[in-house]
């Protein structure tokens, strides 16, 4: 009987009406915005890179990526999966340098993946953004401090916290409300990794 508000994501994809409310970023919108930005910069061969394991976050962000491509008449270049155990190690699971050179850009599941990929590319003497463009999602504290400052979709963390507090107060007042997903849109933060300077 204790009210609970989840932040970020659900542990399971249950449809139970008694499940807790959820407040977080609109992951589908974040994937869409990141991909659309690259398309508008002239990229046509855009891949999505995420960790192995089909969590709700990966699924929603990849869906946004696919939606954006479809909106512009494009198809996914490849859906690559980085093995989390290698911590962005030497091997690139989707093919060698020749395969990479056929791609224009990567939308990465999050900034950590983008940072790992950036280091892999730099070790292979590939230039960012001249040879390949990268966009992450989340805007973590180190995103602007990477070797090439990272373009990313910022999570509205303060607004998420405020929305969670409002949702909790409303849930206390009206415990019979149906379960709600309160999803806030992210903001594109343009830095050097995408090949466009901030306007």
Z-matrix of the N, CA and C atoms (Angstrom, degrees):
N
C 1 1.443
C 2 1.519 1 114.12
N 3 1.333 2 117.91 1 6.11
C 4 1.468 3 121.35 2 179.79
C 5 1.524 4 108.87 3 -88.82
N 6 1.336 5 118.59 4 125.10
C 7 1.471 6 120.05 5 178.21
C 8 1.522 7 111.49 6 -61.83
N 9 1.329 8 115.83 7 138.66
C 10 1.469 9 122.11 8 -179.79
C 11 1.521 10 108.87 9 -132.57
N 12 1.314 11 116.80 10 135.97
C 13 1.462 12 123.12 11 173.23
C 14 1.519 13 107.60 12 -119.58
N 15 1.316 14 117.31 13 123.40
C 16 1.456 15 121.11 14 177.08
C 17 1.523 16 109.90 15 -87.50
N 18 1.328 17 116.13 16 143.20
C 19 1.453 18 122.11 17 174.77
C 20 1.524 19 109.67 18 -110.61
N 21 1.309 20 116.69 19 136.30
C 22 1.461 21 125.09 20 172.20
C 23 1.520 22 113.78 21 86.63
N 24 1.338 23 118.83 22 -61.40
C 25 1.469 24 119.24 23 -176.22
C 26 1.525 25 109.88 24 -162.30
N 27 1.332 26 113.94 25 165.62
C 28 1.460 27 120.73 26 175.62
C 29 1.529 28 109.99 27 -92.46
N 30 1.308 29 115.20 28 149.11
C 31 1.468 30 119.36 29 176.78
C 32 1.519 31 110.85 30 -72.90
N 33 1.347 32 116.73 31 -30.30
C 34 1.456 33 121.48 32 179.56
C 35 1.524 34 108.92 33 -134.33
N 36 1.324 35 115.94 34 159.75
C 37 1.462 36 121.73 35 179.95
C 38 1.521 37 110.34 36 -98.19
N 39 1.326 38 117.35 37 54.69
C 40 1.448 39 121.40 38 -177.72
C 41 1.524 40 110.78 39 -81.65
N 42 1.318 41 117.02 40 149.52
C 43 1.456 42 121.85 41 176.72
C 44 1.528 43 111.34 42 -101.92
N 45 1.309 44 116.99 43 11.92
C 46 1.462 45 122.52 44 -178.16
C 47 1.532 46 110.22 45 -61.38
N 48 1.326 47 116.65 46 127.18
C 49 1.471 48 121.00 47 -178.76
C 50 1.518 49 112.14 48 -64.59
N 51 1.329 50 118.20 49 -19.11
C 52 1.460 51 121.07 50 -178.88
C 53 1.532 52 112.33 51 -89.37
N 54 1.321 53 117.40 52 4.16
C 55 1.467 54 119.60 53 -179.49
C 56 1.531 55 109.78 54 -66.61
N 57 1.331 56 118.32 55 157.94
C 58 1.469 57 121.01 56 -179.68
C 59 1.527 58 112.15 57 -70.03
N 60 1.334 59 114.82 58 159.10
C 61 1.461 60 120.19 59 171.85
C 62 1.528 61 109.12 60 -67.29
N 63 1.333 62 115.19 61 154.53
C 64 1.469 63 121.61 62 178.28
C 65 1.521 64 108.93 63 -125.73
N 66 1.327 65 116.37 64 134.46
C 67 1.465 66 122.44 65 173.46
C 68 1.524 67 107.43 66 -126.79
N 69 1.335 68 116.00 67 128.03
C 70 1.460 69 118.61 68 -179.83
C 71 1.508 70 111.50 69 -172.18
N 72 1.318 71 115.41 70 -170.67
C 73 1.460 72 121.37 71 177.98
C 74 1.523 73 109.36 72 -76.98
N 75 1.309 74 115.87 73 149.65
C 76 1.461 75 121.87 74 173.62
C 77 1.531 76 106.89 75 -79.08
N 78 1.330 77 116.44 76 93.14
C 79 1.464 78 121.15 77 -173.69
C 80 1.527 79 112.54 78 -63.05
N 81 1.312 80 116.33 79 -35.36
C 82 1.469 81 119.27 80 179.44
C 83 1.527 82 110.23 81 -65.78
N 84 1.327 83 117.08 82 -43.44
C 85 1.461 84 121.06 83 177.30
C 86 1.526 85 110.46 84 -62.36
N 87 1.335 86 117.82 85 -40.27
C 88 1.461 87 121.13 86 -179.78
C 89 1.524 88 111.24 87 -61.49
N 90 1.340 89 116.52 88 -45.02
C 91 1.464 90 119.61 89 177.61
C 92 1.511 91 111.97 90 -63.51
N 93 1.326 92 116.14 91 -37.06
C 94 1.474 93 120.63 92 179.75
C 95 1.523 94 110.46 93 -66.35
N 96 1.333 95 116.87 94 -49.20
C 97 1.462 96 121.27 95 -176.80
C 98 1.532 97 111.35 96 -61.52
N 99 1.334 98 116.37 97 -43.35
C 100 1.465 99 120.26 98 179.68
C 101 1.524 100 111.08 99 -61.31
N 102 1.327 101 116.32 100 -43.45
C 103 1.466 102 120.83 101 -178.51
C 104 1.519 103 111.33 102 -71.25
N 105 1.321 104 116.93 103 -44.13
C 106 1.463 105 119.96 104 -179.52
C 107 1.518 106 111.61 105 -60.42
N 108 1.322 107 117.16 106 -36.96
C 109 1.467 108 120.49 107 178.76
C 110 1.530 109 110.46 108 -59.69
N 111 1.319 110 116.68 109 -44.92
C 112 1.471 111 120.33 110 178.97
C 113 1.522 112 111.16 111 -65.58
N 114 1.315 113 117.05 112 -39.76
C 115 1.466 114 120.51 113 178.62
C 116 1.527 115 109.65 114 -61.01
N 117 1.319 116 117.05 115 -44.38
C 118 1.458 117 120.78 116 -178.79
C 119 1.520 118 112.58 117 -67.43
N 120 1.327 119 116.97 118 -18.30
C 121 1.470 120 121.24 119 174.45
C 122 1.527 121 111.62 120 -86.03
N 123 1.336 122 116.74 121 -0.21
C 124 1.461 123 120.81 122 177.15
C 125 1.510 124 115.10 123 101.62
N 126 1.332 125 118.34 124 5.86
C 127 1.462 126 120.86 125 179.67
C 128 1.535 127 110.07 126 -78.91
N 129 1.327 128 116.00 127 133.47
C 130 1.464 129 121.95 128 178.84
C 131 1.526 130 113.02 129 -115.43
N 132 1.332 131 116.28 130 -27.18
C 133 1.467 132 121.61 131 -178.32
C 134 1.517 133 107.76 132 -110.09
N 135 1.336 134 114.77 133 89.51
C 136 1.460 135 121.28 134 -173.83
C 137 1.523 136 108.97 135 -115.43
N 138 1.326 137 116.43 136 127.60
C 139 1.462 138 121.68 137 178.54
C 140 1.521 139 109.51 138 -104.96
N 141 1.326 140 115.69 139 156.93
C 142 1.467 141 122.54 140 174.33
C 143 1.520 142 108.08 141 -110.47
N 144 1.320 143 117.58 142 131.94
C 145 1.459 144 121.75 143 -178.63
C 146 1.517 145 110.34 144 -122.02
N 147 1.341 146 115.92 145 123.69
C 148 1.464 147 120.56 146 178.07
C 149 1.509 148 110.73 147 -142.22
N 150 1.330 149 115.98 148 166.58
C 151 1.457 150 120.21 149 175.86
C 152 1.527 151 110.55 150 -69.62
N 153 1.314 152 115.07 151 158.10
C 154 1.458 153 120.85 152 175.09
C 155 1.536 154 108.87 153 -66.75
N 156 1.315 155 116.61 154 135.33
C 157 1.459 156 120.60 155 178.91
C 158 1.513 157 110.43 156 119.27
N 159 1.330 158 117.46 157 111.79
C 160 1.464 159 121.94 158 -171.15
C 161 1.525 160 110.99 159 -83.56
N 162 1.342 161 117.52 160 71.91
C 163 1.456 162 120.44 161 175.16
C 164 1.521 163 109.13 162 -75.85
N 165 1.336 164 115.34 163 167.36
C 166 1.461 165 119.93 164 -179.91
C 167 1.529 166 111.04 165 -60.43
N 168 1.322 167 117.63 166 -36.35
C 169 1.473 168 120.55 167 -179.72
C 170 1.512 169 110.77 168 -63.46
N 171 1.334 170 117.09 169 -47.82
C 172 1.459 171 120.88 170 179.05
C 173 1.524 172 109.81 171 -60.30
N 174 1.327 173 115.99 172 -46.75
C 175 1.469 174 119.95 173 -176.86
C 176 1.520 175 111.24 174 -61.08
N 177 1.332 176 118.14 175 -43.53
C 178 1.459 177 121.36 176 -177.64
C 179 1.530 178 111.40 177 -69.91
N 180 1.319 179 117.31 178 -42.76
C 181 1.465 180 119.53 179 -179.80
C 182 1.527 181 110.93 180 -68.05
N 183 1.315 182 116.88 181 -37.40
C 184 1.458 183 119.11 182 176.68
C 185 1.525 184 110.83 183 -68.27
N 186 1.331 185 117.50 184 -35.38
C 187 1.462 186 120.14 185 176.92
C 188 1.520 187 110.87 186 -62.93
N 189 1.331 188 117.19 187 -40.23
C 190 1.456 189 120.35 188 176.29
C 191 1.511 190 112.41 189 -63.31
N 192 1.329 191 115.82 190 -40.27
C 193 1.472 192 121.78 191 175.16
C 194 1.526 193 110.78 192 -58.78
N 195 1.321 194 116.33 193 -47.37
C 196 1.467 195 120.10 194 -179.45
C 197 1.532 196 111.33 195 -67.04
N 198 1.334 197 116.82 196 -38.24
C 199 1.465 198 120.27 197 178.26
C 200 1.523 199 111.15 198 -60.44
N 201 1.330 200 116.10 199 -43.84
C 202 1.468 201 119.93 200 -178.79
C 203 1.523 202 110.70 201 -64.11
N 204 1.322 203 116.78 202 -44.44
C 205 1.466 204 119.81 203 178.47
C 206 1.526 205 110.28 204 -59.66
N 207 1.330 206 116.08 205 -46.41
C 208 1.463 207 120.14 206 -178.67
C 209 1.525 208 111.36 207 -62.28
N 210 1.336 209 117.24 208 -36.46
C 211 1.464 210 121.25 209 -179.94
C 212 1.524 211 111.92 210 -62.32
N 213 1.331 212 116.15 211 -26.14
C 214 1.466 213 120.90 212 -178.31
C 215 1.531 214 112.28 213 -109.07
N 216 1.330 215 116.19 214 13.73
C 217 1.458 216 120.38 215 176.77
C 218 1.509 217 114.33 216 72.12
N 219 1.335 218 117.43 217 26.12
C 220 1.466 219 121.68 218 -179.47
C 221 1.522 220 110.27 219 -110.76
N 222 1.325 221 115.36 220 162.55
C 223 1.457 222 121.40 221 177.30
C 224 1.522 223 109.31 222 -118.48
N 225 1.341 224 117.51 223 155.17
C 226 1.460 225 119.42 224 177.52
C 227 1.531 226 110.85 225 -59.06
N 228 1.324 227 115.91 226 135.10
C 229 1.464 228 119.78 227 177.86
C 230 1.517 229 109.73 228 -71.36
N 231 1.311 230 115.85 229 -43.48
C 232 1.456 231 122.45 230 177.79
C 233 1.507 232 106.95 231 -171.98
N 234 1.303 233 117.86 232 152.77
C 235 1.461 234 121.80 233 173.26
C 236 1.519 235 106.79 234 -110.56
N 237 1.311 236 115.76 235 97.18
C 238 1.456 237 120.89 236 -177.05
C 239 1.518 238 110.39 237 -89.85
N 240 1.318 239 116.52 238 150.62
C 241 1.447 240 121.73 239 177.79
C 242 1.522 241 108.08 240 -128.15
N 243 1.318 242 116.73 241 123.27
C 244 1.465 243 121.08 242 177.02
C 245 1.521 244 108.81 243 -89.03
N 246 1.306 245 117.18 244 135.29
C 247 1.455 246 121.81 245 177.86
C 248 1.529 247 108.04 246 -77.26
N 249 1.333 248 116.49 247 115.56
C 250 1.460 249 120.53 248 -176.49
C 251 1.523 250 111.71 249 -60.90
N 252 1.321 251 118.20 250 -26.35
C 253 1.462 252 120.30 251 -177.21
C 254 1.517 253 112.65 252 -69.68
N 255 1.332 254 117.24 253 -22.11
C 256 1.457 255 119.31 254 -179.68
C 257 1.519 256 111.54 255 -85.15
N 258 1.353 257 117.40 256 -9.96
C 259 1.459 258 122.42 257 -177.53
C 260 1.521 259 110.36 258 52.33
N 261 1.327 260 115.21 259 44.22
C 262 1.457 261 119.35 260 179.15
C 263 1.515 262 112.04 261 74.95
N 264 1.306 263 116.84 262 37.35
C 265 1.461 264 122.56 263 -173.02
C 266 1.513 265 114.63 264 -65.89
N 267 1.323 266 115.19 265 -167.83
C 268 1.459 267 121.29 266 -168.84
C 269 1.524 268 113.67 267 -68.32
N 270 1.327 269 117.02 268 -32.37
C 271 1.466 270 119.59 269 -174.00
C 272 1.521 271 111.18 270 -85.11
N 273 1.315 272 116.24 271 134.94
C 274 1.455 273 121.34 272 173.72
C 275 1.517 274 107.79 273 -103.44
N 276 1.343 275 119.18 274 114.59
C 277 1.464 276 122.03 275 -167.19
C 278 1.518 277 114.77 276 -70.17
N 279 1.352 278 120.00 277 -11.41
C 280 1.459 279 119.78 278 -176.76
C 281 1.516 280 112.73 279 -98.23
N 282 1.330 281 117.87 280 4.32
C 283 1.461 282 119.17 281 176.45
C 284 1.511 283 112.16 282 132.54
N 285 1.305 284 116.55 283 178.41
C 286 1.449 285 122.52 284 -174.98
C 287 1.511 286 113.71 285 -86.53
N 288 1.330 287 116.01 286 -166.64
C 289 1.455 288 121.74 287 -175.35
C 290 1.529 289 111.96 288 -61.43
N 291 1.325 290 117.11 289 -37.79
C 292 1.466 291 119.18 290 -179.31
C 293 1.523 292 110.32 291 -60.27
N 294 1.336 293 116.75 292 -40.09
C 295 1.455 294 120.61 293 178.38
C 296 1.529 295 110.38 294 -65.78
N 297 1.334 296 115.93 295 -41.29
C 298 1.451 297 120.09 296 -179.79
C 299 1.521 298 111.41 297 -62.97
N 300 1.323 299 116.73 298 -38.28
C 301 1.456 300 119.99 299 -177.19
C 302 1.521 301 112.44 300 -68.73
N 303 1.342 302 116.85 301 -12.19
C 304 1.465 303 119.33 302 175.37
C 305 1.525 304 111.62 303 -85.04
N 306 1.331 305 117.31 304 -6.91
C 307 1.459 306 122.28 305 -179.06
C 308 1.523 307 110.58 306 -99.61
N 309 1.332 308 115.32 307 149.55
C 310 1.465 309 120.86 308 175.87
C 311 1.519 310 111.96 309 -94.69
N 312 1.335 311 116.64 310 -35.31
C 313 1.458 312 118.56 311 -169.10
C 314 1.523 313 111.49 312 -163.23
N 315 1.337 314 115.00 313 164.95
C 316 1.460 315 123.09 314 173.68
C 317 1.517 316 110.17 315 -126.70
N 318 1.323 317 115.88 316 133.16
C 319 1.454 318 122.22 317 162.57
C 320 1.526 319 105.33 318 -95.08
N 321 1.321 320 116.52 319 122.32
C 322 1.461 321 120.30 320 -176.81
C 323 1.523 322 110.73 321 -102.83
N 324 1.306 323 115.21 322 144.44
C 325 1.462 324 122.06 323 -178.19
C 326 1.518 325 111.64 324 -50.33
N 327 1.322 326 116.58 325 -41.29
C 328 1.460 327 120.99 326 179.04
C 329 1.528 328 109.04 327 -155.52
N 330 1.309 329 116.43 328 178.16
C 331 1.459 330 120.79 329 -176.16
C 332 1.528 331 111.87 330 -69.27
N 333 1.324 332 117.42 331 -31.02
C 334 1.472 333 119.67 332 178.22
C 335 1.525 334 110.61 333 -62.99
N 336 1.325 335 116.60 334 -46.36
C 337 1.460 336 120.72 335 177.31
C 338 1.531 337 110.21 336 -61.25
N 339 1.340 338 116.40 337 -43.09
C 340 1.468 339 120.10 338 179.70
C 341 1.521 340 110.91 339 -62.27
N 342 1.336 341 117.29 340 -40.74
C 343 1.458 342 120.41 341 178.49
C 344 1.515 343 112.48 342 -65.03
N 345 1.330 344 116.62 343 -41.40
C 346 1.467 345 120.20 344 177.45
C 347 1.525 346 110.55 345 -63.46
N 348 1.325 347 115.73 346 -43.95
C 349 1.461 348 119.79 347 -179.88
C 350 1.523 349 110.63 348 -64.35
N 351 1.311 350 117.22 349 -38.45
C 352 1.460 351 121.54 350 178.39
C 353 1.529 352 110.70 351 -58.40
N 354 1.327 353 116.47 352 -43.65
C 355 1.468 354 119.83 353 179.84
C 356 1.531 355 111.45 354 -67.32
N 357 1.336 356 116.92 355 -36.78
C 358 1.469 357 120.03 356 176.36
C 359 1.527 358 110.01 357 -62.20
N 360 1.327 359 116.92 358 -46.44
C 361 1.463 360 120.19 359 -179.56
C 362 1.526 361 111.35 360 -63.38
N 363 1.316 362 117.43 361 -43.03
C 364 1.466 363 120.32 362 -179.05
C 365 1.521 364 111.13 363 -64.99
N 366 1.340 365 117.18 364 -35.19
C 367 1.464 366 120.58 365 176.64
C 368 1.526 367 111.05 366 -65.32
N 369 1.332 368 116.62 367 -27.23
C 370 1.461 369 122.23 368 178.22
C 371 1.531 370 112.12 369 -93.19
N 372 1.338 371 116.25 370 12.73
C 373 1.476 372 122.70 371 177.52
C 374 1.525 373 112.26 372 62.95
N 375 1.331 374 116.48 373 28.15
C 376 1.461 375 120.39 374 175.04
C 377 1.524 376 108.49 375 -94.16
N 378 1.304 377 116.52 376 134.16
C 379 1.458 378 122.11 377 -175.55
C 380 1.536 379 110.61 378 -91.70
N 381 1.313 380 114.07 379 138.93
C 382 1.461 381 121.65 380 176.89
C 383 1.530 382 106.58 381 -116.72
N 384 1.295 383 119.23 382 122.52
C 385 1.470 384 130.28 383 9.12
C 386 1.531 385 114.66 384 -99.02
N 387 1.322 386 118.23 385 6.46
C 388 1.468 387 119.40 386 -173.31
C 389 1.527 388 112.48 387 -62.70
N 390 1.348 389 117.40 388 -41.69
C 391 1.462 390 120.89 389 -178.64
C 392 1.525 391 112.53 390 -95.48
N 393 1.291 392 117.21 391 -33.21
C 394 1.467 393 122.38 392 -178.36
C 395 1.528 394 108.32 393 -153.21
N 396 1.324 395 116.44 394 141.85
C 397 1.467 396 121.11 395 -178.78
C 398 1.520 397 109.62 396 -108.45
N 399 1.325 398 115.56 397 147.26
C 400 1.463 399 121.09 398 -178.10
C 401 1.520 400 110.88 399 -130.28
N 402 1.344 401 115.37 400 140.56
C 403 1.460 402 121.95 401 170.50
C 404 1.522 403 107.46 402 -134.61
N 405 1.324 404 116.06 403 134.17
C 406 1.456 405 121.46 404 177.20
C 407 1.515 406 110.80 405 -107.37
N 408 1.323 407 115.01 406 -172.04
C 409 1.460 408 121.91 407 175.70
C 410 1.527 409 108.13 408 -141.23
N 411 1.319 410 116.57 409 135.02
C 412 1.475 411 127.37 410 173.63
C 413 1.521 412 112.42 411 125.62
N 414 1.342 413 119.00 412 -39.20
C 415 1.466 414 124.02 413 -173.15
C 416 1.520 415 110.84 414 57.53
N 417 1.333 416 115.35 415 61.00
C 418 1.460 417 120.71 416 175.36
C 419 1.520 418 109.60 417 -69.19
N 420 1.324 419 116.95 418 169.18
C 421 1.464 420 121.60 419 -171.06
C 422 1.524 421 113.68 420 -61.63
N 423 1.344 422 117.50 421 -28.99
C 424 1.464 423 119.66 422 -176.98
C 425 1.525 424 113.33 423 -94.91
N 426 1.330 425 118.86 424 2.73
C 427 1.468 426 120.46 425 -174.85
C 428 1.531 427 111.93 426 -58.90
N 429 1.321 428 116.91 427 -38.22
C 430 1.461 429 120.00 428 179.99
C 431 1.518 430 112.22 429 -80.62
N 432 1.343 431 118.64 430 -7.68
C 433 1.465 432 123.32 431 -176.84
C 434 1.520 433 113.51 432 -102.67
N 435 1.337 434 117.09 433 -1.06
C 436 1.460 435 120.49 434 177.19
C 437 1.524 436 109.97 435 -64.25
N 438 1.345 437 118.65 436 163.13
C 439 1.471 438 120.70 437 -178.61
C 440 1.526 439 113.14 438 -51.14
N 441 1.340 440 116.39 439 -36.98
C 442 1.463 441 121.80 440 168.96
C 443 1.530 442 105.66 441 -119.90
N 444 1.337 443 118.75 442 114.87
C 445 1.463 444 120.09 443 -178.06
C 446 1.524 445 111.67 444 -51.25
N 447 1.330 446 115.10 445 133.48
C 448 1.456 447 121.96 446 -166.47
C 449 1.522 448 112.91 447 -92.07
N 450 1.320 449 116.27 448 126.42
C 451 1.462 450 121.60 449 167.05
C 452 1.518 451 107.83 450 -72.36
N 453 1.328 452 116.54 451 135.79
C 454 1.455 453 119.52 452 -173.48
C 455 1.525 454 110.19 453 -156.45
N 456 1.325 455 115.78 454 168.93
C 457 1.457 456 122.01 455 174.50
C 458 1.527 457 107.11 456 -104.04
N 459 1.323 458 115.87 457 116.43
C 460 1.466 459 121.55 458 -173.80
C 461 1.522 460 111.73 459 -77.88
N 462 1.332 461 115.17 460 132.69
C 463 1.468 462 120.08 461 171.83
C 464 1.528 463 108.45 462 -74.67
N 465 1.327 464 118.25 463 131.13
C 466 1.464 465 120.30 464 178.16
C 467 1.527 466 110.50 465 -80.87
N 468 1.334 467 116.34 466 72.24
C 469 1.466 468 121.02 467 -169.03
C 470 1.529 469 112.73 468 -62.65
N 471 1.331 470 116.81 469 -42.21
C 472 1.466 471 118.54 470 179.33
C 473 1.530 472 110.82 471 -62.46
N 474 1.339 473 115.52 472 -45.08
C 475 1.459 474 119.97 473 -179.31
C 476 1.531 475 111.44 474 -65.55
N 477 1.335 476 116.25 475 -34.93
C 478 1.469 477 120.16 476 176.69
C 479 1.531 478 109.80 477 -63.61
N 480 1.338 479 116.66 478 -43.51
C 481 1.462 480 120.39 479 178.36
C 482 1.519 481 112.09 480 -61.89
N 483 1.347 482 115.77 481 -43.13
C 484 1.464 483 119.61 482 179.48
C 485 1.529 484 110.88 483 -65.42
N 486 1.329 485 116.70 484 -41.56
C 487 1.465 486 120.30 485 179.22
C 488 1.529 487 110.62 486 -65.06
N 489 1.329 488 116.82 487 -36.70
C 490 1.464 489 120.27 488 178.63
C 491 1.525 490 111.17 489 -65.03
N 492 1.341 491 115.82 490 -39.61
C 493 1.461 492 118.55 491 178.79
C 494 1.532 493 111.06 492 -66.49
N 495 1.340 494 116.30 493 -42.65
C 496 1.468 495 119.07 494 177.65
C 497 1.526 496 110.91 495 -62.24
N 498 1.355 497 115.67 496 -41.39
C 499 1.468 498 119.73 497 179.77
C 500 1.533 499 111.02 498 -63.77
N 501 1.335 500 116.52 499 -38.48
C 502 1.461 501 119.81 500 179.50
C 503 1.528 502 111.30 501 -65.80
N 504 1.331 503 116.53 502 -44.20
C 505 1.471 504 119.49 503 179.88
C 506 1.526 505 110.75 504 -63.23
N 507 1.327 506 115.81 505 -39.91
C 508 1.458 507 119.06 506 178.68
C 509 1.522 508 111.17 507 -68.21
N 510 1.314 509 116.64 508 -37.46
C 511 1.464 510 120.81 509 179.19
C 512 1.536 511 110.57 510 -65.77
N 513 1.329 512 117.19 511 -36.68
C 514 1.467 513 120.56 512 177.82
C 515 1.525 514 110.07 513 -65.72
N 516 1.351 515 115.77 514 -40.59
C 517 1.463 516 119.88 515 -179.89
C 518 1.527 517 112.10 516 -72.40
N 519 1.341 518 116.40 517 -35.76
C 520 1.470 519 121.03 518 -174.67
C 521 1.542 520 109.71 519 -130.57
N 522 1.308 521 117.33 520 75.65
C 523 1.473 522 120.03 521 -175.96
C 524 1.521 523 113.69 522 -65.68
N 525 1.341 524 118.98 523 -13.86
C 526 1.457 525 121.99 524 -178.13
C 527 1.521 526 112.99 525 -88.00
N 528 1.332 527 118.43 526 0.72
C 529 1.464 528 120.73 527 178.99
C 530 1.532 529 111.02 528 -60.28
N 531 1.353 530 118.25 529 143.77
C 532 1.472 531 119.30 530 172.46
C 533 1.527 532 110.72 531 -62.50
N 534 1.320 533 116.24 532 156.03
C 535 1.466 534 120.53 533 177.72
C 536 1.521 535 110.13 534 -61.04
N 537 1.324 536 116.44 535 141.51
C 538 1.464 537 121.44 536 -176.03
C 539 1.521 538 111.08 537 -125.25
N 540 1.329 539 115.87 538 145.25
C 541 1.457 540 122.88 539 167.77
C 542 1.524 541 106.35 540 -109.33
N 543 1.315 542 117.21 541 113.59
C 544 1.459 543 123.14 542 -179.90
C 545 1.520 544 106.79 543 -106.82
N 546 1.331 545 116.27 544 103.99
C 547 1.459 546 121.69 545 -172.30
C 548 1.519 547 109.94 546 -114.21
N 549 1.318 548 116.77 547 127.35
C 550 1.457 549 122.77 548 -177.42
C 551 1.523 550 109.72 549 -105.87
N 552 1.323 551 116.36 550 140.61
C 553 1.460 552 121.33 551 -179.71
C 554 1.521 553 111.52 552 -72.67
N 555 1.332 554 115.47 553 145.46
C 556 1.455 555 121.64 554 175.17
C 557 1.519 556 111.06 555 -87.41
N 558 1.339 557 115.65 556 166.87
C 559 1.468 558 122.72 557 -178.25
C 560 1.531 559 109.56 558 -116.33
N 561 1.325 560 116.85 559 129.05
C 562 1.461 561 120.92 560 177.62
C 563 1.522 562 109.97 561 -69.71
N 564 1.338 563 116.47 562 126.97
C 565 1.467 564 123.02 563 176.62
C 566 1.520 565 107.10 564 -113.87
N 567 1.324 566 116.99 565 111.36
C 568 1.455 567 121.78 566 -173.14
C 569 1.536 568 110.12 567 -91.08
N 570 1.338 569 114.32 568 123.06
C 571 1.475 570 121.24 569 174.14
C 572 1.535 571 107.75 570 -130.31
N 573 1.317 572 117.61 571 -162.13
C 574 1.456 573 120.47 572 -168.50
C 575 1.535 574 115.32 573 -77.47
N 576 1.327 575 119.06 574 -21.12
C 577 1.467 576 120.61 575 -170.06
C 578 1.525 577 113.82 576 -67.92
N 579 1.339 578 117.18 577 -16.35
C 580 1.457 579 119.62 578 -179.37
C 581 1.521 580 112.18 579 -97.12
N 582 1.335 581 117.12 580 -5.95
C 583 1.465 582 119.74 581 179.91
C 584 1.512 583 113.92 582 87.77
N 585 1.333 584 116.71 583 13.47
C 586 1.472 585 120.94 584 176.77
C 587 1.510 586 108.22 585 -131.67
N 588 1.301 587 116.60 586 138.90
C 589 1.448 588 120.05 587 177.15
C 590 1.522 589 108.99 588 -87.26
N 591 1.310 590 115.89 589 154.48
C 592 1.453 591 120.20 590 177.28
C 593 1.519 592 109.67 591 -63.20
N 594 1.359 593 116.06 592 137.66
C 595 1.448 594 120.77 593 -178.55
C 596 1.515 595 112.91 594 -84.85
